[in-house]
Amino acid sequence: MSSVTLDHVYKRFGQAKGVEDVHIHIESGEFFTFLGPSGCGKTTTLRMIAGFYYPTEGHIRFGSQEVTSLPPHKRNTGMVFQNYALFPHMTVFENIAFGLQVRKVNKTDAKERVERIMKLVRLEGYGGRRIDQLSGGQQQRVALARALVIEPQILLLDEPLSNLDAKLREETRFEIKRLQLELGITTIYVTHDQAEAMSMSDRIMVMQSGEVQQIGTPHEIYHRPVNRFVASFIGETNLWEGTVTGFDGDEVLVRTASGQMLSGLKENASPRAQLSVGEKVTLSIRPESVLESTGNEGQNVVTGSVVMSEFTGACVNYVTEVGTESLRSMSINLGRPIKQRGDAIGLHIPKESIYFAG
Ligand SMILES: Nc1ncnc2c1ncn2[C@@H]1O[C@H](COP(=O)(O)OP(=O)(O)OP(=O)(O)O)[C@@H](O)[C@H]1O
């Protein structure tokens, strides 16, 4: 297994920007995800690691080995493509064995390795089937087996679940994570699906327009987004504009655009947030952290009128009009009466759950 370093990597396509100044160190054995909307540069970055593109500037290293200008077949990476790129006229066994044949592994060893990997991805007994006789999920596992059988140092996965339906996608993401943990292989995963990224990754790199926005654990990215883009791309959140009006010990006092006075913790500020009196800040408040007020909290209680309530069984989701702002909240269903449109509601926003994005 190997670490991967991208040292100030740029990729331009003629005049067009691909990615700009990607600077990351991925640890050996880490599950690292590139996350962002279409066109943000995820695939371009992955393709540079695989060797299908060469950087315009910067260096790529696997461990201490410089690979920046090595061709793909000299990098020992295994790649799973979005469309799997399987050979339709070959059997499952032949597809998986292909990379070993190219590497001139002798037939007995190849058979043993293919059988071992088929067991690992739960495809035992499917060796003789043609690819078009398999379900989408099974094809996905053949693609994964084909990438793994060559015993790569690094596994590269480009949106490997996007052709599967929602339920299978969820099952398969646990399967990939299980394999990754079992093999301890350094894995780089590309997706635009934040739930996938959050549930599988050790760390996530969030990208937008070819630029890195934030690198962190799922917990850091979710709870300490550095800017509005990250806050709204990862899960649902309320973004309120406010102005810092003062400080009280470790608390920051803020007047929101619609005049609510709220108090948050200084430690919940992203490095890019300007916390000084008179500065504008963006508050990120996750719906699940907003609670129905008991009337005893003292501070950070706002009142409003319910615009929408939605009962999902386990939860009740509210949208509440608070002054000129709207506030989404989500409560666990504890059997209390559900407020309806037009009802008055008091909501408590705990100071620990207010984050200051930059
Ligand atoms: N071969 C190419 N020639 C010119 N421009 C390219 C090429 N490949 C990518 N780009 C541009 O580089 C930028 C990043 O593209 P990239 O495919 O890496 O995005 P992405 O985040 O993987 O998107 P998607 O999720 O849609 O695959 C885009 O603006 C794209 O138009």
PDBQT file of the ligand as one rigid body, heavy atoms in Angstrom, charges set to zero:
ROOT
HETATM    1  N1  LIG A 401     -10.328  16.580 -22.070  1.00  0.00    +0.000 N 
HETATM    2  C1  LIG A 401     -10.771  17.788 -21.703  1.00  0.00    +0.000 A 
HETATM    3  N2  LIG A 401     -10.674  18.860 -22.519  1.00  0.00    +0.000 NA
HETATM    4  C2  LIG A 401     -11.094  20.079 -22.137  1.00  0.00    +0.000 A 
HETATM    5  N3  LIG A 401     -11.660  20.357 -20.946  1.00  0.00    +0.000 NA
HETATM    6  C3  LIG A 401     -11.789  19.340 -20.095  1.00  0.00    +0.000 A 
HETATM    7  C4  LIG A 401     -11.370  17.997 -20.409  1.00  0.00    +0.000 A 
HETATM    8  N4  LIG A 401     -11.636  17.197 -19.348  1.00  0.00    +0.000 NA
HETATM    9  C5  LIG A 401     -12.206  17.985 -18.411  1.00  0.00    +0.000 A 
HETATM   10  N5  LIG A 401     -12.295  19.271 -18.852  1.00  0.00    +0.000 N 
HETATM   11  C6  LIG A 401     -12.827  20.416 -18.094  1.00  0.00    +0.000 C 
HETATM   12  O1  LIG A 401     -12.232  20.415 -16.803  1.00  0.00    +0.000 OA
HETATM   13  C7  LIG A 401     -13.191  20.728 -15.806  1.00  0.00    +0.000 C 
HETATM   14  C8  LIG A 401     -13.246  19.611 -14.780  1.00  0.00    +0.000 C 
HETATM   15  O2  LIG A 401     -13.826  18.457 -15.385  1.00  0.00    +0.000 OA
HETATM   16  P1  LIG A 401     -13.950  17.047 -14.648  1.00  0.00    +0.000 P 
HETATM   17  O3  LIG A 401     -14.393  16.031 -15.660  1.00  0.00    +0.000 OA
HETATM   18  O4  LIG A 401     -12.719  16.768 -13.914  1.00  0.00    +0.000 OA
HETATM   19  O5  LIG A 401     -15.128  17.342 -13.629  1.00  0.00    +0.000 OA
HETATM   20  P2  LIG A 401     -15.910  16.347 -12.673  1.00  0.00    +0.000 P 
HETATM   21  O6  LIG A 401     -15.965  17.021 -11.379  1.00  0.00    +0.000 OA
HETATM   22  O7  LIG A 401     -15.281  14.997 -12.710  1.00  0.00    +0.000 OA
HETATM   23  O8  LIG A 401     -17.352  16.308 -13.337  1.00  0.00    +0.000 OA
HETATM   24  P3  LIG A 401     -18.375  15.073 -13.568  1.00  0.00    +0.000 P 
HETATM   25  O9  LIG A 401     -18.912  14.724 -12.212  1.00  0.00    +0.000 OA
HETATM   26  O10 LIG A 401     -19.414  15.686 -14.453  1.00  0.00    +0.000 OA
HETATM   27  O11 LIG A 401     -17.589  13.973 -14.209  1.00  0.00    +0.000 OA
HETATM   28  C9  LIG A 401     -14.502  20.960 -16.520  1.00  0.00    +0.000 C 
HETATM   29  O12 LIG A 401     -14.676  22.345 -16.687  1.00  0.00    +0.000 OA
HETATM   30  C10 LIG A 401     -14.315  20.250 -17.848  1.00  0.00    +0.000 C 
HETATM   31  O13 LIG A 401     -15.084  20.874 -18.851  1.00  0.00    +0.000 OA
ENDROOT
TORSDOF 0
